Amino acid sequence: MPWQQKIPFLINQPIGVSLMNGQGTSGVLCGTSGGKLLVMEYLYHTQFALKQYDFYMIQDINGFPPCRQQRVY
């Protein structure tokens, strides 16, 4: 499925973004605006930033898989 078709299912979910230049990032998908993907990313301590990625920069987006239930001791 093309990544653009995944957007409605991934809004407000944690995602990984693969960029055309081989880099990647992760955060919470906030939506789209003017041909840009809006991703809330963690910076440091209690700081977050809303980053914008032009559609032409994006290779793919994927939602995070769920965590398995594990005992914590």
Secondary structure, DSSP 8 states (H G I E B T S, - for coil): --HHHHHHHHTTSEEEEEETTS-EEEEEEEEEETTEEEEEEEEETTEEEEEEEEGGGEEEEEE----------
